[in-house]
Amino acid sequence: RAFSAADRRGIDRLFRRMTMCLRELVAVVGCVVWAFARPGYAMGADQKEGTSGEKGSIATPLAAEQKARFDSGKELYPVICGACHQLDGNGQEGLAPPLAGSEWAVGSEARLVRLTLQGVRGPIKVKGKVYEFEMPPLAILDDDQIAALLTFIRREWGNTSPPVEPKTVAKIRAETEKRDEAWTEPELLKVP
């Protein structure tokens, strides 16, 4: 039996979906292996205590409320961010930059909240590489959800930056509520 054009399109869509699912499965398995294989949080000779996100620093332990926020972000991340930035935080070539070790993830909290609320567009340099992409705004999420996502991102994959508080998100949301376009790298770099 010969396949019609509609049948071929359906098969092609099914194949693409299966390929995406397989990629996600590989990413999940990689994350599980990484999680069980990573060393504890003991400081080595090349590590120092801190919360700056600097290479070689370890994270200050989270308070119970912050840990609950991190756990909530861990549940939200695969659904909201994982498809583009991947479950391991390493991004996808040609689609989305990495979050693991990214100066945008571990750096200025104010910049990170802004690009999450309004999105980001155009060329942006991440870990020494320029990405040309557009990230949609996530302002539809409430302050607690954004704080949870960003706390997870700032504390996962070896990132050691301080957690994000919902009141910080609320403050920045109020400051930028009239903004209706995505941020660009030059604009974000002006934000301390």
SULPEBEL-V532732 format. One record per residue. SS is DSSP state (alpha for helix, beta for strand, coil for the rest). PHI is phi in whole degrees, 0 to 359 (* if undefined). D_LAST is the distance of its C-alpha to the last C-alpha in Angstrom with 1 decimal. Layout:
SS:PHI:D_LAST, SS:PHI:D_LAST
This chain:
coil:*:64.3, coil:274:62.0, coil:273:58.5, coil:282:57.6, alpha:298:54.4, alpha:295:53.0, alpha:298:53.9, alpha:296:52.2, alpha:296:49.0, alpha:297:49.2, alpha:296:49.8, alpha:297:46.9, alpha:298:44.5, alpha:299:45.9, alpha:298:45.4, alpha:297:41.8, alpha:297:41.2, alpha:296:43.0, alpha:296:41.0, alpha:296:37.7, alpha:297:39.2, alpha:296:40.3, alpha:298:36.8, alpha:297:35.4, alpha:298:38.2, alpha:298:37.6, alpha:296:33.9, alpha:296:34.9, alpha:300:37.5, alpha:299:35.1, alpha:295:32.7, alpha:296:35.6, alpha:299:36.9, alpha:298:33.5, alpha:298:33.1, alpha:277:36.6, alpha:265:36.5, coil:286:33.2, coil:288:33.7, coil:291:33.0, coil:262:30.1, coil:293:31.9, coil:284:30.1, coil:265:31.6, coil:296:31.8, coil:264:28.7, coil:247:26.5, beta:226:24.7, beta:286:23.7, coil:171:20.0, coil:225:17.4, beta:277:14.7, coil:83:16.1, coil:292:17.4, coil:301:20.7, coil:91:23.5, beta:264:21.8, beta:248:23.3, coil:280:21.9, coil:293:22.5, coil:303:25.1, coil:278:24.2, coil:290:25.8, alpha:305:28.5, alpha:295:26.4, alpha:293:23.5, alpha:296:26.2, alpha:297:27.7, alpha:295:24.4, alpha:303:24.1, alpha:298:27.8, alpha:295:27.2, alpha:297:24.4, alpha:296:26.9, alpha:284:29.4, alpha:284:27.2, alpha:306:25.6, alpha:300:28.9, alpha:282:29.6, alpha:265:26.3, coil:244:24.6, alpha:299:27.3, alpha:297:29.3, alpha:268:26.7, alpha:275:24.5, coil:70:27.7, coil:294:28.6, coil:271:27.9, coil:74:24.3, coil:268:25.3, coil:68:25.1, beta:226:27.8, coil:306:28.5, coil:80:28.3, coil:237:26.9, beta:210:23.7, coil:285:21.5, coil:288:21.6, coil:253:19.5, coil:293:21.1, coil:74:19.2, coil:286:16.6, alpha:297:13.3, alpha:286:12.1, alpha:281:14.0, alpha:263:13.3, coil:273:9.7, coil:303:6.6, alpha:298:8.8, alpha:297:7.0, alpha:293:7.5, alpha:298:10.8, alpha:295:12.0, alpha:298:11.5, alpha:291:13.4, alpha:286:15.9, alpha:292:16.6, alpha:253:17.0, coil:86:17.6, beta:217:16.7, beta:220:19.2, beta:83:20.2, beta:291:19.7, beta:216:16.9, beta:269:17.1, beta:229:17.4, coil:52:18.9, coil:84:20.1, beta:240:21.8, beta:270:21.2, beta:247:21.9, beta:252:23.1, beta:203:23.0, beta:228:22.1, beta:261:20.9, coil:289:22.2, coil:290:20.4, coil:243:21.2, coil:295:20.8, coil:294:24.5, coil:286:23.7, coil:279:23.4, alpha:300:20.5, alpha:295:22.5, alpha:294:23.1, alpha:294:19.5, alpha:300:18.5, alpha:295:21.6, alpha:302:20.9, alpha:289:17.3, alpha:297:18.7, alpha:301:21.5, alpha:298:19.4, alpha:282:17.2, alpha:239:20.5, coil:258:23.0, coil:59:24.3, coil:88:23.3, coil:291:19.6, coil:231:19.0, beta:281:15.6, coil:299:15.7, coil:291:17.1, coil:256:15.5, coil:267:17.2, alpha:304:18.8, alpha:294:17.8, alpha:292:14.0, alpha:298:15.2, alpha:300:17.4, alpha:296:14.9, alpha:290:12.6, alpha:301:16.0, alpha:295:17.1, alpha:294:14.2, coil:247:14.7, coil:299:18.5, coil:274:19.7, coil:285:17.9, coil:239:20.8, coil:227:19.7, coil:292:17.8, beta:282:14.5, coil:246:14.7, alpha:303:12.9, alpha:302:12.2, alpha:294:10.8, alpha:293:8.5, alpha:292:7.3, coil:280:6.3, coil:274:3.8, coil:292:0.0
